[in-house]
């Protein structure tokens, strides 16, 4: 089970620390967020793969980092649903 700790949040920046997850979740998030024109930068660091601890950071040019994160998650879900439909068609 993944736990999330908000380290810092303001109108343009969000930093999270998580336990229980590594590259599997954060690699696609970074890829999708990097395509968002409102995102200035996004990154994640894995402390140690066996400990499954990740620090995730996002800074936006415009809009809330939480809104950008929600858009990226929704885009990932939409793409996965599209893939599922094409496989089952």
PDB file of N, CA, C and O in Angstrom, chain B, residues numbered from 101:
ATOM      1  N   UNK B 101       0.839  -1.177   0.000  1.00  0.00           N
ATOM      2  CA  UNK B 101       0.000   0.000   0.000  1.00  0.00           C
ATOM      3  C   UNK B 101       0.886   1.243   0.000  1.00  0.00           C
ATOM      4  O   UNK B 101       1.869   1.316   0.737  1.00  0.00           O
ATOM      5  N   UNK B 102       0.531   2.205  -0.824  1.00  0.00           N
ATOM      6  CA  UNK B 102       1.311   3.426  -0.932  1.00  0.00           C
ATOM      7  C   UNK B 102       0.835   4.464   0.076  1.00  0.00           C
ATOM      8  O   UNK B 102      -0.365   4.662   0.268  1.00  0.00           O
ATOM      9  N   UNK B 103       1.801   5.123   0.718  1.00  0.00           N
ATOM     10  CA  UNK B 103       1.481   6.257   1.579  1.00  0.00           C
ATOM     11  C   UNK B 103       2.068   7.514   0.949  1.00  0.00           C
ATOM     12  O   UNK B 103       3.115   7.464   0.304  1.00  0.00           O
ATOM     13  N   UNK B 104       1.387   8.637   1.139  1.00  0.00           N
ATOM     14  CA  UNK B 104       1.804   9.907   0.548  1.00  0.00           C
ATOM     15  C   UNK B 104       1.907  10.948   1.651  1.00  0.00           C
ATOM     16  O   UNK B 104       1.009  11.093   2.481  1.00  0.00           O
ATOM     17  N   UNK B 105       3.026  11.674   1.643  1.00  0.00           N
ATOM     18  CA  UNK B 105       3.223  12.793   2.557  1.00  0.00           C
ATOM     19  C   UNK B 105       3.452  14.048   1.713  1.00  0.00           C
ATOM     20  O   UNK B 105       4.347  14.073   0.869  1.00  0.00           O
ATOM     21  N   UNK B 106       2.661  15.067   1.935  1.00  0.00           N
ATOM     22  CA  UNK B 106       2.873  16.342   1.248  1.00  0.00           C
ATOM     23  C   UNK B 106       3.960  17.093   2.004  1.00  0.00           C
ATOM     24  O   UNK B 106       3.791  17.465   3.166  1.00  0.00           O
ATOM     25  N   UNK B 107       5.083  17.309   1.317  1.00  0.00           N
ATOM     26  CA  UNK B 107       6.210  18.017   1.921  1.00  0.00           C
ATOM     27  C   UNK B 107       6.011  19.518   1.801  1.00  0.00           C
ATOM     28  O   UNK B 107       6.213  20.262   2.760  1.00  0.00           O
ATOM     29  N   UNK B 108       5.609  19.959   0.599  1.00  0.00           N
ATOM     30  CA  UNK B 108       5.397  21.383   0.367  1.00  0.00           C
ATOM     31  C   UNK B 108       4.361  21.549  -0.729  1.00  0.00           C
ATOM     32  O   UNK B 108       4.368  20.825  -1.725  1.00  0.00           O
ATOM     33  N   UNK B 109       3.476  22.506  -0.533  1.00  0.00           N
ATOM     34  CA  UNK B 109       2.496  22.827  -1.558  1.00  0.00           C
ATOM     35  C   UNK B 109       2.207  24.320  -1.496  1.00  0.00           C
ATOM     36  O   UNK B 109       2.015  24.894  -0.424  1.00  0.00           O
ATOM     37  N   UNK B 110       2.182  24.929  -2.674  1.00  0.00           N
ATOM     38  CA  UNK B 110       1.707  26.302  -2.791  1.00  0.00           C
ATOM     39  C   UNK B 110       1.010  26.432  -4.137  1.00  0.00           C
ATOM     40  O   UNK B 110       0.696  25.420  -4.765  1.00  0.00           O
ATOM     41  N   UNK B 111       0.764  27.645  -4.590  1.00  0.00           N
ATOM     42  CA  UNK B 111      -0.053  27.820  -5.796  1.00  0.00           C
ATOM     43  C   UNK B 111       0.617  27.302  -7.063  1.00  0.00           C
ATOM     44  O   UNK B 111      -0.080  27.043  -8.044  1.00  0.00           O
ATOM     45  N   UNK B 112       1.936  27.140  -7.088  1.00  0.00           N
ATOM     46  CA  UNK B 112       2.631  26.695  -8.294  1.00  0.00           C
ATOM     47  C   UNK B 112       3.585  25.520  -8.077  1.00  0.00           C
ATOM     48  O   UNK B 112       4.221  25.072  -9.031  1.00  0.00           O
ATOM     49  N   UNK B 113       3.699  25.011  -6.850  1.00  0.00           N
ATOM     50  CA  UNK B 113       4.685  23.969  -6.550  1.00  0.00           C
ATOM     51  C   UNK B 113       4.080  22.909  -5.637  1.00  0.00           C
ATOM     52  O   UNK B 113       3.313  23.209  -4.723  1.00  0.00           O
ATOM     53  N   UNK B 114       4.449  21.667  -5.914  1.00  0.00           N
ATOM     54  CA  UNK B 114       4.023  20.546  -5.081  1.00  0.00           C
ATOM     55  C   UNK B 114       5.183  19.582  -4.945  1.00  0.00           C
ATOM     56  O   UNK B 114       5.814  19.208  -5.933  1.00  0.00           O
ATOM     57  N   UNK B 115       5.459  19.184  -3.715  1.00  0.00           N
ATOM     58  CA  UNK B 115       6.476  18.164  -3.452  1.00  0.00           C
ATOM     59  C   UNK B 115       5.856  17.109  -2.542  1.00  0.00           C
ATOM     60  O   UNK B 115       5.317  17.415  -1.479  1.00  0.00           O
ATOM     61  N   UNK B 116       5.948  15.852  -2.991  1.00  0.00           N
ATOM     62  CA  UNK B 116       5.407  14.711  -2.250  1.00  0.00           C
ATOM     63  C   UNK B 116       6.511  13.714  -1.949  1.00  0.00           C
ATOM     64  O   UNK B 116       7.470  13.580  -2.709  1.00  0.00           O
ATOM     65  N   UNK B 117       6.366  13.020  -0.840  1.00  0.00           N
ATOM     66  CA  UNK B 117       7.197  11.845  -0.558  1.00  0.00           C
ATOM     67  C   UNK B 117       6.243  10.672  -0.442  1.00  0.00           C
ATOM     68  O   UNK B 117       5.212  10.748   0.226  1.00  0.00           O
ATOM     69  N   UNK B 118       6.606   9.591  -1.104  1.00  0.00           N
ATOM     70  CA  UNK B 118       5.754   8.406  -1.063  1.00  0.00           C
ATOM     71  C   UNK B 118       6.545   7.195  -0.586  1.00  0.00           C
ATOM     72  O   UNK B 118       7.768   7.138  -0.715  1.00  0.00           O
ATOM     73  N   UNK B 119       5.843   6.265  -0.051  1.00  0.00           N
ATOM     74  CA  UNK B 119       6.390   4.958   0.331  1.00  0.00           C
ATOM     75  C   UNK B 119       5.506   3.899  -0.311  1.00  0.00           C
ATOM     76  O   UNK B 119       4.282   4.024  -0.313  1.00  0.00           O
ATOM     77  N   UNK B 120       6.122   2.863  -0.852  1.00  0.00           N
ATOM     78  CA  UNK B 120       5.358   1.769  -1.419  1.00  0.00           C
ATOM     79  C   UNK B 120       5.205   1.833  -2.920  1.00  0.00           C
ATOM     80  O   UNK B 120       4.385   1.108  -3.482  1.00  0.00           O
ATOM     81  N   UNK B 121       5.975   2.684  -3.592  1.00  0.00           N
ATOM     82  CA  UNK B 121       5.890   2.800  -5.049  1.00  0.00           C
ATOM     83  C   UNK B 121       7.247   3.234  -5.583  1.00  0.00           C
ATOM     84  O   UNK B 121       8.019   3.895  -4.888  1.00  0.00           O
ATOM     85  N   UNK B 122       7.531   2.852  -6.831  1.00  0.00           N
ATOM     86  CA  UNK B 122       8.787   3.272  -7.454  1.00  0.00           C
ATOM     87  C   UNK B 122       8.506   3.806  -8.849  1.00  0.00           C
ATOM     88  O   UNK B 122       7.597   4.613  -9.040  1.00  0.00           O
ATOM     89  N   UNK B 123       9.274   3.363  -9.807  1.00  0.00           N
ATOM     90  CA  UNK B 123       9.211   3.866 -11.176  1.00  0.00           C
ATOM     91  C   UNK B 123       7.871   3.608 -11.865  1.00  0.00           C
ATOM     92  O   UNK B 123       7.453   4.400 -12.709  1.00  0.00           O
ATOM     93  N   UNK B 124       7.205   2.532 -11.525  1.00  0.00           N
ATOM     94  CA  UNK B 124       6.007   2.109 -12.240  1.00  0.00           C
ATOM     95  C   UNK B 124       4.938   3.191 -12.288  1.00  0.00           C
ATOM     96  O   UNK B 124       4.313   3.385 -13.331  1.00  0.00           O
ATOM     97  N   UNK B 125       4.721   3.873 -11.227  1.00  0.00           N
ATOM     98  CA  UNK B 125       3.713   4.936 -11.172  1.00  0.00           C
ATOM     99  C   UNK B 125       4.255   6.261 -11.693  1.00  0.00           C
ATOM    100  O   UNK B 125       3.568   6.966 -12.432  1.00  0.00           O
ATOM    101  N   UNK B 126       5.471   6.599 -11.315  1.00  0.00           N
ATOM    102  CA  UNK B 126       5.958   7.950 -11.569  1.00  0.00           C
ATOM    103  C   UNK B 126       6.506   8.172 -12.972  1.00  0.00           C
ATOM    104  O   UNK B 126       6.464   9.299 -13.465  1.00  0.00           O
ATOM    105  N   UNK B 127       7.010   7.155 -13.619  1.00  0.00           N
ATOM    106  CA  UNK B 127       7.516   7.332 -14.992  1.00  0.00           C
ATOM    107  C   UNK B 127       6.426   7.817 -15.945  1.00  0.00           C
ATOM    108  O   UNK B 127       6.643   8.807 -16.645  1.00  0.00           O
ATOM    109  N   UNK B 128       5.254   7.160 -16.003  1.00  0.00           N
ATOM    110  CA  UNK B 128       4.209   7.682 -16.890  1.00  0.00           C
ATOM    111  C   UNK B 128       3.694   9.049 -16.455  1.00  0.00           C
ATOM    112  O   UNK B 128       3.375   9.882 -17.303  1.00  0.00           O
ATOM    113  N   UNK B 129       3.608   9.291 -15.156  1.00  0.00           N
ATOM    114  CA  UNK B 129       3.151  10.605 -14.694  1.00  0.00           C
ATOM    115  C   UNK B 129       4.074  11.707 -15.196  1.00  0.00           C
ATOM    116  O   UNK B 129       3.610  12.733 -15.693  1.00  0.00           O
ATOM    117  N   UNK B 130       5.370  11.496 -15.067  1.00  0.00           N
ATOM    118  CA  UNK B 130       6.336  12.497 -15.526  1.00  0.00           C
ATOM    119  C   UNK B 130       6.227  12.691 -17.035  1.00  0.00           C
ATOM    120  O   UNK B 130       6.298  13.818 -17.524  1.00  0.00           O
ATOM    121  N   UNK B 131       6.055  11.601 -17.769  1.00  0.00           N
ATOM    122  CA  UNK B 131       5.934  11.702 -19.225  1.00  0.00           C
ATOM    123  C   UNK B 131       4.707  12.537 -19.621  1.00  0.00           C
ATOM    124  O   UNK B 131       4.814  13.444 -20.446  1.00  0.00           O
ATOM    125  N   UNK B 132       3.571  12.238 -19.044  1.00  0.00           N
ATOM    126  CA  UNK B 132       2.348  12.969 -19.381  1.00  0.00           C
ATOM    127  C   UNK B 132       2.421  14.422 -18.901  1.00  0.00           C
ATOM    128  O   UNK B 132       2.005  15.331 -19.619  1.00  0.00           O
ATOM    129  N   UNK B 133       2.946  14.645 -17.699  1.00  0.00           N
ATOM    130  CA  UNK B 133       3.042  16.007 -17.187  1.00  0.00           C
ATOM    131  C   UNK B 133       4.028  16.843 -17.989  1.00  0.00           C
ATOM    132  O   UNK B 133       3.848  18.054 -18.114  1.00  0.00           O
ATOM    133  N   UNK B 134       5.059  16.221 -18.530  1.00  0.00           N
ATOM    134  CA  UNK B 134       6.044  16.937 -19.345  1.00  0.00           C
ATOM    135  C   UNK B 134       5.422  17.482 -20.626  1.00  0.00           C
ATOM    136  O   UNK B 134       5.934  18.441 -21.204  1.00  0.00           O
ATOM    137  N   UNK B 135       4.338  16.888 -21.067  1.00  0.00           N
ATOM    138  CA  UNK B 135       3.648  17.332 -22.275  1.00  0.00           C
ATOM    139  C   UNK B 135       2.648  18.463 -21.994  1.00  0.00           C
ATOM    140  O   UNK B 135       2.125  19.066 -22.931  1.00  0.00           O
ATOM    141  N   UNK B 136       2.385  18.749 -20.738  1.00  0.00           N
ATOM    142  CA  UNK B 136       1.428  19.789 -20.349  1.00  0.00           C
ATOM    143  C   UNK B 136       2.108  21.159 -20.444  1.00  0.00           C
ATOM    144  O   UNK B 136       3.111  21.392 -19.769  1.00  0.00           O
ATOM    145  N   UNK B 137       1.581  22.064 -21.267  1.00  0.00           N
ATOM    146  CA  UNK B 137       2.220  23.380 -21.417  1.00  0.00           C
ATOM    147  C   UNK B 137       2.201  24.229 -20.142  1.00  0.00           C
ATOM    148  O   UNK B 137       2.978  25.177 -20.023  1.00  0.00           O
ATOM    149  N   UNK B 138       1.327  23.900 -19.193  1.00  0.00           N
ATOM    150  CA  UNK B 138       1.277  24.639 -17.932  1.00  0.00           C
ATOM    151  C   UNK B 138       2.347  24.194 -16.940  1.00  0.00           C
ATOM    152  O   UNK B 138       2.563  24.858 -15.926  1.00  0.00           O
ATOM    153  N   UNK B 139       3.022  23.076 -17.222  1.00  0.00           N
ATOM    154  CA  UNK B 139       4.019  22.531 -16.304  1.00  0.00           C
ATOM    155  C   UNK B 139       5.401  23.057 -16.672  1.00  0.00           C
ATOM    156  O   UNK B 139       5.868  22.875 -17.796  1.00  0.00           O
ATOM    157  N   UNK B 140       6.046  23.709 -15.714  1.00  0.00           N
ATOM    158  CA  UNK B 140       7.408  24.214 -15.928  1.00  0.00           C
ATOM    159  C   UNK B 140       8.417  23.073 -15.818  1.00  0.00           C
ATOM    160  O   UNK B 140       9.271  22.905 -16.689  1.00  0.00           O
ATOM    161  N   UNK B 141       8.315  22.289 -14.743  1.00  0.00           N
ATOM    162  CA  UNK B 141       9.143  21.089 -14.639  1.00  0.00           C
ATOM    163  C   UNK B 141       8.465  20.072 -13.729  1.00  0.00           C
ATOM    164  O   UNK B 141       7.641  20.407 -12.879  1.00  0.00           O
ATOM    165  N   UNK B 142       8.848  18.818 -13.945  1.00  0.00           N
ATOM    166  CA  UNK B 142       8.362  17.712 -13.128  1.00  0.00           C
ATOM    167  C   UNK B 142       9.478  16.688 -13.037  1.00  0.00           C
ATOM    168  O   UNK B 142      10.163  16.408 -14.021  1.00  0.00           O
ATOM    169  N   UNK B 143       9.653  16.138 -11.860  1.00  0.00           N
ATOM    170  CA  UNK B 143      10.722  15.166 -11.653  1.00  0.00           C
ATOM    171  C   UNK B 143      10.373  14.249 -10.484  1.00  0.00           C
ATOM    172  O   UNK B 143       9.518  14.559  -9.655  1.00  0.00           O
ATOM    173  N   UNK B 144      11.059  13.118 -10.447  1.00  0.00           N
ATOM    174  CA  UNK B 144      10.953  12.260  -9.276  1.00  0.00           C
ATOM    175  C   UNK B 144      12.305  11.607  -9.031  1.00  0.00           C
ATOM    176  O   UNK B 144      13.080  11.378  -9.959  1.00  0.00           O
ATOM    177  N   UNK B 145      12.572  11.313  -7.770  1.00  0.00           N
ATOM    178  CA  UNK B 145      13.809  10.649  -7.359  1.00  0.00           C
ATOM    179  C   UNK B 145      13.446   9.443  -6.519  1.00  0.00           C
ATOM    180  O   UNK B 145      12.645   9.534  -5.589  1.00  0.00           O
ATOM    181  N   UNK B 146      14.045   8.312  -6.858  1.00  0.00           N
ATOM    182  CA  UNK B 146      13.859   7.108  -6.062  1.00  0.00           C
ATOM    183  C   UNK B 146      15.015   7.037  -5.075  1.00  0.00           C
ATOM    184  O   UNK B 146      16.178   6.948  -5.470  1.00  0.00           O
ATOM    185  N   UNK B 147      14.682   7.078  -3.774  1.00  0.00           N
ATOM    186  CA  UNK B 147      15.721   7.041  -2.752  1.00  0.00           C
ATOM    187  C   UNK B 147      16.502   5.740  -2.794  1.00  0.00           C
ATOM    188  O   UNK B 147      17.728   5.744  -2.906  1.00  0.00           O
ATOM    189  N   UNK B 148      15.794   4.638  -2.706  1.00  0.00           N
ATOM    190  CA  UNK B 148      16.398   3.313  -2.806  1.00  0.00           C
ATOM    191  C   UNK B 148      15.312   2.353  -3.291  1.00  0.00           C
ATOM    192  O   UNK B 148      14.245   2.271  -2.682  1.00  0.00           O
ATOM    193  N   UNK B 149      15.572   1.623  -4.387  1.00  0.00           N
ATOM    194  CA  UNK B 149      14.533   0.761  -4.961  1.00  0.00           C
ATOM    195  C   UNK B 149      13.943  -0.260  -3.986  1.00  0.00           C
ATOM    196  O   UNK B 149      12.750  -0.556  -4.054  1.00  0.00           O
ATOM    197  N   UNK B 150      14.751  -0.792  -3.093  1.00  0.00           N
ATOM    198  CA  UNK B 150      14.233  -1.777  -2.151  1.00  0.00           C
ATOM    199  C   UNK B 150      13.350  -1.147  -1.075  1.00  0.00           C
ATOM    200  O   UNK B 150      12.484  -1.812  -0.507  1.00  0.00           O
ATOM    201  N   UNK B 151      13.573   0.126  -0.802  1.00  0.00           N
ATOM    202  CA  UNK B 151      12.756   0.813   0.198  1.00  0.00           C
ATOM    203  C   UNK B 151      11.488   1.394  -0.399  1.00  0.00           C
ATOM    204  O   UNK B 151      10.570   1.767   0.331  1.00  0.00           O
ATOM    205  N   UNK B 152      11.432   1.472  -1.728  1.00  0.00           N
ATOM    206  CA  UNK B 152      10.266   2.010  -2.439  1.00  0.00           C
ATOM    207  C   UNK B 152       9.862   3.385  -1.911  1.00  0.00           C
ATOM    208  O   UNK B 152       8.696   3.633  -1.602  1.00  0.00           O
ATOM    209  N   UNK B 153      10.854   4.273  -1.815  1.00  0.00           N
ATOM    210  CA  UNK B 153      10.563   5.646  -1.408  1.00  0.00           C
ATOM    211  C   UNK B 153      10.893   6.592  -2.560  1.00  0.00           C
ATOM    212  O   UNK B 153      11.967   6.516  -3.157  1.00  0.00           O
ATOM    213  N   UNK B 154       9.956   7.477  -2.856  1.00  0.00           N
ATOM    214  CA  UNK B 154      10.065   8.380  -3.990  1.00  0.00           C
ATOM    215  C   UNK B 154       9.740   9.802  -3.538  1.00  0.00           C
ATOM    216  O   UNK B 154       8.816  10.027  -2.757  1.00  0.00           O
ATOM    217  N   UNK B 155      10.519  10.751  -4.047  1.00  0.00           N
ATOM    218  CA  UNK B 155      10.196  12.164  -3.897  1.00  0.00           C
ATOM    219  C   UNK B 155       9.777  12.673  -5.267  1.00  0.00           C
ATOM    220  O   UNK B 155      10.514  12.534  -6.243  1.00  0.00           O
ATOM    221  N   UNK B 156       8.604  13.256  -5.334  1.00  0.00           N
ATOM    222  CA  UNK B 156       8.009  13.733  -6.584  1.00  0.00           C
ATOM    223  C   UNK B 156       7.834  15.240  -6.482  1.00  0.00           C
ATOM    224  O   UNK B 156       7.326  15.748  -5.483  1.00  0.00           O
ATOM    225  N   UNK B 157       8.266  15.963  -7.539  1.00  0.00           N
ATOM    226  CA  UNK B 157       8.160  17.427  -7.547  1.00  0.00           C
ATOM    227  C   UNK B 157       7.558  17.902  -8.862  1.00  0.00           C
ATOM    228  O   UNK B 157       7.873  17.385  -9.934  1.00  0.00           O
ATOM    229  N   UNK B 158       6.691  18.894  -8.756  1.00  0.00           N
ATOM    230  CA  UNK B 158       6.117  19.523  -9.947  1.00  0.00           C
ATOM    231  C   UNK B 158       5.991  21.024  -9.693  1.00  0.00           C
ATOM    232  O   UNK B 158       5.558  21.461  -8.627  1.00  0.00           O
ATOM    233  N   UNK B 159       6.383  21.797 -10.708  1.00  0.00           N
ATOM    234  CA  UNK B 159       6.210  23.249 -10.664  1.00  0.00           C
ATOM    235  C   UNK B 159       5.483  23.652 -11.933  1.00  0.00           C
ATOM    236  O   UNK B 159       5.830  23.216 -13.031  1.00  0.00           O
ATOM    237  N   UNK B 160       4.470  24.491 -11.768  1.00  0.00           N
ATOM    238  CA  UNK B 160       3.670  24.923 -12.911  1.00  0.00           C
ATOM    239  C   UNK B 160       3.956  26.371 -13.272  1.00  0.00           C
ATOM    240  O   UNK B 160       4.313  27.186 -12.420  1.00  0.00           O
ATOM    241  N   UNK B 161       3.791  26.672 -14.554  1.00  0.00           N
ATOM    242  CA  UNK B 161       3.869  28.053 -15.039  1.00  0.00           C
ATOM    243  C   UNK B 161       2.549  28.768 -14.755  1.00  0.00           C
ATOM    244  O   UNK B 161       2.514  29.944 -14.394  1.00  0.00           O
ATOM    245  N   UNK B 162       1.482  28.021 -14.929  1.00  0.00           N
ATOM    246  CA  UNK B 162       0.130  28.550 -14.736  1.00  0.00           C
ATOM    247  C   UNK B 162      -0.721  27.441 -14.148  1.00  0.00           C
ATOM    248  O   UNK B 162      -0.539  26.268 -14.473  1.00  0.00           O
ATOM    249  N   UNK B 163      -1.631  27.808 -13.301  1.00  0.00           N
ATOM    250  CA  UNK B 163      -2.535  26.819 -12.722  1.00  0.00           C
ATOM    251  C   UNK B 163      -1.918  26.063 -11.560  1.00  0.00           C
ATOM    252  O   UNK B 163      -0.725  26.168 -11.275  1.00  0.00           O
ATOM    253  N   UNK B 164      -2.746  25.324 -10.922  1.00  0.00           N
ATOM    254  CA  UNK B 164      -2.375  24.553  -9.738  1.00  0.00           C
ATOM    255  C   UNK B 164      -1.630  23.273 -10.124  1.00  0.00           C
ATOM    256  O   UNK B 164      -1.988  22.625 -11.107  1.00  0.00           O
ATOM    257  N   UNK B 165      -0.605  22.907  -9.367  1.00  0.00           N
ATOM    258  CA  UNK B 165       0.061  21.628  -9.636  1.00  0.00           C
ATOM    259  C   UNK B 165      -0.875  20.435  -9.407  1.00  0.00           C
ATOM    260  O   UNK B 165      -0.744  19.410 -10.076  1.00  0.00           O
ATOM    261  N   UNK B 166      -1.809  20.563  -8.475  1.00  0.00           N
ATOM    262  CA  UNK B 166      -2.765  19.481  -8.255  1.00  0.00           C
ATOM    263  C   UNK B 166      -3.684  19.307  -9.459  1.00  0.00           C
ATOM    264  O   UNK B 166      -4.019  18.182  -9.831  1.00  0.00           O
ATOM    265  N   UNK B 167      -4.092  20.420 -10.070  1.00  0.00           N
ATOM    266  CA  UNK B 167      -4.929  20.337 -11.269  1.00  0.00           C
ATOM    267  C   UNK B 167      -4.158  19.677 -12.419  1.00  0.00           C
ATOM    268  O   UNK B 167      -4.711  18.858 -13.152  1.00  0.00           O
ATOM    269  N   UNK B 168      -2.895  20.035 -12.571  1.00  0.00           N
ATOM    270  CA  UNK B 168      -2.070  19.416 -13.614  1.00  0.00           C
ATOM    271  C   UNK B 168      -1.919  17.922 -13.362  1.00  0.00           C
ATOM    272  O   UNK B 168      -1.975  17.120 -14.294  1.00  0.00           O
ATOM    273  N   UNK B 169      -1.730  17.554 -12.107  1.00  0.00           N
ATOM    274  CA  UNK B 169      -1.607  16.138 -11.740  1.00  0.00           C
ATOM    275  C   UNK B 169      -2.901  15.383 -12.044  1.00  0.00           C
ATOM    276  O   UNK B 169      -2.863  14.266 -12.560  1.00  0.00           O
ATOM    277  N   UNK B 170      -4.037  15.985 -11.728  1.00  0.00           N
ATOM    278  CA  UNK B 170      -5.333  15.363 -12.026  1.00  0.00           C
ATOM    279  C   UNK B 170      -5.532  15.179 -13.526  1.00  0.00           C
ATOM    280  O   UNK B 170      -6.024  14.139 -13.964  1.00  0.00           O
ATOM    281  N   UNK B 171      -5.148  16.189 -14.323  1.00  0.00           N
ATOM    282  CA  UNK B 171      -5.265  16.074 -15.783  1.00  0.00           C
ATOM    283  C   UNK B 171      -4.396  14.937 -16.315  1.00  0.00           C
ATOM    284  O   UNK B 171      -4.824  14.181 -17.187  1.00  0.00           O
ATOM    285  N   UNK B 172      -3.189  14.819 -15.796  1.00  0.00           N
ATOM    286  CA  UNK B 172      -2.283  13.758 -16.248  1.00  0.00           C
ATOM    287  C   UNK B 172      -2.840  12.383 -15.888  1.00  0.00           C
ATOM    288  O   UNK B 172      -2.812  11.469 -16.712  1.00  0.00           O
ATOM    289  N   UNK B 173      -3.338  12.233 -14.684  1.00  0.00           N
ATOM    290  CA  UNK B 173      -3.917  10.950 -14.266  1.00  0.00           C
ATOM    291  C   UNK B 173      -5.106  10.601 -15.157  1.00  0.00           C
ATOM    292  O   UNK B 173      -5.244   9.455 -15.585  1.00  0.00           O
ATOM    293  N   UNK B 174      -5.964  11.581 -15.438  1.00  0.00           N
ATOM    294  CA  UNK B 174      -7.121  11.322 -16.294  1.00  0.00           C
ATOM    295  C   UNK B 174      -6.690  10.941 -17.702  1.00  0.00           C
ATOM    296  O   UNK B 174      -7.295  10.060 -18.313  1.00  0.00           O
ATOM    297  N   UNK B 175      -5.654  11.588 -18.230  1.00  0.00           N
ATOM    298  CA  UNK B 175      -5.154  11.255 -19.570  1.00  0.00           C
ATOM    299  C   UNK B 175      -4.599   9.835 -19.602  1.00  0.00           C
ATOM    300  O   UNK B 175      -4.795   9.116 -20.582  1.00  0.00           O
ATOM    301  N   UNK B 176      -3.917   9.429 -18.549  1.00  0.00           N
ATOM    302  CA  UNK B 176      -3.391   8.060 -18.471  1.00  0.00           C
ATOM    303  C   UNK B 176      -4.544   7.059 -18.439  1.00  0.00           C
ATOM    304  O   UNK B 176      -4.526   6.060 -19.157  1.00  0.00           O
ATOM    305  N   UNK B 177      -5.535   7.331 -17.612  1.00  0.00           N
ATOM    306  CA  UNK B 177      -6.706   6.443 -17.522  1.00  0.00           C
ATOM    307  C   UNK B 177      -7.402   6.355 -18.877  1.00  0.00           C
ATOM    308  O   UNK B 177      -7.768   5.263 -19.312  1.00  0.00           O
ATOM    309  N   UNK B 178      -7.589   7.495 -19.552  1.00  0.00           N
ATOM    310  CA  UNK B 178      -8.233   7.490 -20.868  1.00  0.00           C
ATOM    311  C   UNK B 178      -7.443   6.656 -21.870  1.00  0.00           C
ATOM    312  O   UNK B 178      -8.028   5.879 -22.626  1.00  0.00           O
ATOM    313  N   UNK B 179      -6.134   6.807 -21.883  1.00  0.00           N
ATOM    314  CA  UNK B 179      -5.307   6.027 -22.812  1.00  0.00           C
ATOM    315  C   UNK B 179      -5.361   4.534 -22.507  1.00  0.00           C
ATOM    316  O   UNK B 179      -5.389   3.713 -23.424  1.00  0.00           O
ATOM    317  N   UNK B 180      -5.377   4.182 -21.236  1.00  0.00           N
ATOM    318  CA  UNK B 180      -5.476   2.764 -20.865  1.00  0.00           C
ATOM    319  C   UNK B 180      -6.837   2.185 -21.257  1.00  0.00           C
ATOM    320  O   UNK B 180      -6.926   1.049 -21.722  1.00  0.00           O
ATOM    321  N   UNK B 181      -7.884   2.968 -21.066  1.00  0.00           N
ATOM    322  CA  UNK B 181      -9.213   2.498 -21.476  1.00  0.00           C
ATOM    323  C   UNK B 181      -9.298   2.341 -22.977  1.00  0.00           C
ATOM    324  O   UNK B 181      -9.917   1.394 -23.462  1.00  0.00           O
ATOM    325  N   UNK B 182      -8.696   3.241 -23.721  1.00  0.00           N
ATOM    326  CA  UNK B 182      -8.645   3.134 -25.182  1.00  0.00           C
ATOM    327  C   UNK B 182      -7.880   1.897 -25.619  1.00  0.00           C
ATOM    328  O   UNK B 182      -8.301   1.189 -26.534  1.00  0.00           O
ATOM    329  N   UNK B 183      -6.773   1.644 -24.972  1.00  0.00           N
ATOM    330  CA  UNK B 183      -5.989   0.439 -25.260  1.00  0.00           C
ATOM    331  C   UNK B 183      -6.798  -0.815 -24.965  1.00  0.00           C
ATOM    332  O   UNK B 183      -6.795  -1.760 -25.754  1.00  0.00           O
ATOM    333  N   UNK B 184      -7.483  -0.826 -23.844  1.00  0.00           N
ATOM    334  CA  UNK B 184      -8.311  -1.969 -23.471  1.00  0.00           C
ATOM    335  C   UNK B 184      -9.402  -2.210 -24.520  1.00  0.00           C
ATOM    336  O   UNK B 184      -9.634  -3.349 -24.927  1.00  0.00           O
ATOM    337  N   UNK B 185     -10.069  -1.138 -24.956  1.00  0.00           N
ATOM    338  CA  UNK B 185     -11.116  -1.277 -25.968  1.00  0.00           C
ATOM    339  C   UNK B 185     -10.547  -1.825 -27.289  1.00  0.00           C
ATOM    340  O   UNK B 185     -11.175  -2.662 -27.938  1.00  0.00           O
ATOM    341  N   UNK B 186      -9.375  -1.357 -27.676  1.00  0.00           N
ATOM    342  CA  UNK B 186      -8.806  -1.825 -28.943  1.00  0.00           C
ATOM    343  C   UNK B 186      -8.361  -3.286 -28.861  1.00  0.00           C
ATOM    344  O   UNK B 186      -8.418  -4.008 -29.857  1.00  0.00           O
ATOM    345  N   UNK B 187      -7.928  -3.715 -27.708  1.00  0.00           N
ATOM    346  CA  UNK B 187      -7.522  -5.110 -27.548  1.00  0.00           C
ATOM    347  C   UNK B 187      -8.737  -6.032 -27.535  1.00  0.00           C
ATOM    348  O   UNK B 187      -8.699  -7.125 -28.101  1.00  0.00           O
ATOM    349  N   UNK B 188      -9.807  -5.595 -26.894  1.00  0.00           N
ATOM    350  CA  UNK B 188     -10.996  -6.430 -26.753  1.00  0.00           C
ATOM    351  C   UNK B 188     -11.935  -6.337 -27.950  1.00  0.00           C
ATOM    352  O   UNK B 188     -12.909  -7.086 -28.027  1.00  0.00           O
ATOM    353  N   UNK B 189     -11.658  -5.431 -28.881  1.00  0.00           N
ATOM    354  CA  UNK B 189     -12.543  -5.243 -30.044  1.00  0.00           C
ATOM    355  C   UNK B 189     -12.436  -6.396 -31.017  1.00  0.00           C
ATOM    356  O   UNK B 189     -13.110  -6.399 -32.047  1.00  0.00           O
TER     357      UNK B 189
END
